[in-house]
Amino acid sequence: MQTFQAPINGAHLPIDDETEGRPSAEALSLLHRARNAAFAEAARGQLGRGLSLLNDALMQVPASHDLLSDMAALLLSAGEHEMAASYAIRALAVTPEHGPSLYTLGFAQVALNRTADALATLQRLQRPGDARASLMRDAPDLAPLVDTEVERLQAIAA
């Protein structure tokens, strides 16, 4: 068994040689705990600490869709719209139809006054398909917000 070079909170993440370099079950468990801890910190008002925890985890697994998506969501809530959009785009490069990442990207685009891009992104979440299914599975409470924002953006564009 090998280990990643950089630690998450002092612990190295093991790689299982039998999974061809993918993180082991133990590593995935550590990443899950890091994600939960990041959101717990954010919920306590320690958004910077939550972002730091996610950043530490991303140093271990830079292509982790879950970590990229979580980072995008926390950055959006911190008002870091350009960075939120960047992380959402990276998450979507891994999982193109991930509803919550599209939501984050769309609302970051709104905040950045990229109205046409935001409208196109958010409309993807309204159409039947994988993106809509992902949103309804992972974050169904966001669907009404998408619908309201699309209506608002369409009124602006008209």
C-alpha positions as CSV (number, residue, x, y, z in Angstrom):
1,M,0.0,0.0,0.0
2,Q,1.3,3.5,-1.0
3,T,0.4,6.8,0.5
4,F,-0.3,10.3,-0.9
5,Q,2.5,12.8,-0.4
6,A,0.6,15.6,1.5
7,P,-1.5,14.9,4.6
8,I,-5.0,15.9,5.4
9,N,-4.9,17.3,8.9
10,G,-1.7,15.4,9.5
11,A,-3.0,12.0,8.1
12,H,-1.7,10.6,4.9
13,L,-4.4,9.0,2.6
14,P,-3.6,5.4,1.7
15,I,-3.8,4.3,-1.9
16,D,-4.8,0.7,-2.4
17,D,-2.5,-0.8,-5.1
18,E,-5.3,-3.2,-6.1
19,T,-7.5,-0.3,-7.2
20,E,-4.9,1.0,-9.6
21,G,-4.0,4.2,-7.8
22,R,-7.5,5.2,-6.7
23,P,-8.0,6.1,-3.1
24,S,-8.7,3.1,-0.8
25,A,-11.9,2.7,1.3
26,E,-10.0,4.2,4.2
27,A,-9.0,7.2,2.1
28,L,-12.5,7.7,0.9
29,S,-13.7,7.6,4.5
30,L,-11.2,10.3,5.5
31,L,-12.3,12.4,2.6
32,H,-15.9,12.0,3.6
33,R,-15.0,13.1,7.1
34,A,-13.1,16.1,5.8
35,R,-16.1,17.2,3.7
36,N,-18.4,16.8,6.7
37,A,-16.0,18.8,8.9
38,A,-15.8,21.5,6.3
39,F,-19.5,22.0,6.2
40,A,-19.8,21.8,10.0
41,E,-17.2,24.6,10.3
42,A,-19.1,26.7,7.7
43,A,-22.3,26.1,9.7
44,R,-20.6,27.4,12.8
45,G,-19.7,30.6,10.9
46,Q,-16.1,29.5,10.3
47,L,-16.3,29.6,6.5
48,G,-12.6,30.2,6.2
49,R,-11.8,27.1,8.2
50,G,-14.2,25.0,6.1
51,L,-12.6,26.2,2.9
52,S,-9.2,25.4,4.4
53,L,-10.3,21.8,5.2
54,L,-11.6,21.3,1.7
55,N,-8.4,22.8,0.2
56,D,-6.3,20.4,2.3
57,A,-8.4,17.5,1.0
58,L,-8.1,18.7,-2.6
59,M,-4.4,18.7,-2.3
60,Q,-4.7,15.0,-1.8
61,V,-7.3,14.2,-4.5
62,P,-7.3,17.2,-6.9
63,A,-9.8,15.6,-9.3
64,S,-12.4,14.7,-6.7
65,H,-15.7,15.8,-8.0
66,D,-17.3,15.9,-4.5
67,L,-14.5,18.1,-3.1
68,L,-14.5,20.4,-6.1
69,S,-18.3,20.8,-5.9
70,D,-18.2,21.4,-2.2
71,M,-15.5,24.0,-2.6
72,A,-17.5,25.8,-5.3
73,A,-20.6,25.8,-3.0
74,L,-18.7,27.2,0.0
75,L,-17.0,29.8,-2.2
76,L,-20.4,30.9,-3.5
77,S,-21.7,31.3,0.0
78,A,-18.6,33.3,0.9
79,G,-19.3,35.7,-2.0
80,E,-16.2,34.5,-3.9
81,H,-18.1,34.3,-7.2
82,E,-15.3,34.1,-9.7
83,M,-13.6,31.3,-7.6
84,A,-16.9,29.5,-7.1
85,A,-17.5,29.5,-10.9
86,S,-13.9,28.2,-11.5
87,Y,-14.4,25.3,-9.0
88,A,-17.8,24.5,-10.4
89,I,-16.4,24.3,-13.9
90,R,-13.7,22.0,-12.6
91,A,-16.3,19.8,-10.9
92,L,-18.4,19.7,-14.1
93,A,-15.3,18.7,-16.1
94,V,-15.4,15.5,-14.0
95,T,-19.2,15.0,-13.8
96,P,-20.8,17.2,-16.5
97,E,-24.4,16.7,-15.5
98,H,-24.0,17.2,-11.7
99,G,-27.0,19.3,-10.8
100,P,-25.7,21.0,-7.6
101,S,-22.5,22.0,-9.5
102,L,-24.6,23.5,-12.3
103,Y,-26.6,25.4,-9.7
104,T,-23.5,26.8,-8.1
105,L,-22.1,27.8,-11.5
106,G,-25.4,29.4,-12.6
107,F,-25.7,31.5,-9.5
108,A,-22.0,32.5,-9.6
109,Q,-22.6,33.6,-13.2
110,V,-25.6,35.7,-12.0
111,A,-23.5,37.4,-9.4
112,L,-20.8,38.1,-12.0
113,N,-23.5,39.7,-14.3
114,R,-23.0,36.9,-16.9
115,T,-26.8,36.8,-17.5
116,A,-26.9,34.9,-20.7
117,D,-24.5,32.3,-19.4
118,A,-26.4,32.0,-16.1
119,L,-29.7,31.6,-18.0
120,A,-28.3,28.8,-20.2
121,T,-26.7,27.1,-17.2
122,L,-29.8,27.2,-15.0
123,Q,-32.1,26.2,-17.9
124,R,-30.1,22.9,-18.1
125,L,-31.4,22.2,-14.7
126,Q,-35.0,22.7,-15.8
127,R,-34.9,20.3,-18.8
128,P,-35.6,16.6,-18.3
129,G,-32.3,14.7,-18.3
130,D,-29.3,13.8,-16.1
131,A,-28.7,17.3,-14.8
132,R,-32.3,17.7,-13.6
133,A,-32.3,14.1,-12.1
134,S,-29.1,14.9,-10.3
135,L,-30.5,18.1,-8.8
136,M,-33.7,16.3,-7.7
137,R,-31.7,13.5,-6.2
138,D,-29.0,15.5,-4.4
139,A,-30.6,18.8,-3.6
140,P,-34.3,18.9,-4.5
141,D,-34.9,22.0,-2.4
142,L,-32.8,24.0,-4.9
143,A,-35.2,23.3,-7.8
144,P,-37.7,26.0,-6.9
145,L,-34.8,28.5,-6.6
146,V,-33.7,27.6,-10.1
147,D,-37.2,28.1,-11.5
148,T,-37.6,31.5,-9.8
149,E,-34.2,32.7,-11.0
150,V,-34.8,31.5,-14.6
151,E,-38.0,33.5,-14.6
152,R,-36.2,36.6,-13.3
153,L,-33.4,36.3,-15.8
154,Q,-35.9,35.8,-18.7
155,A,-37.7,38.9,-17.6
156,I,-34.4,40.8,-17.7
157,A,-33.5,39.5,-21.1
158,A,-36.9,40.3,-22.6
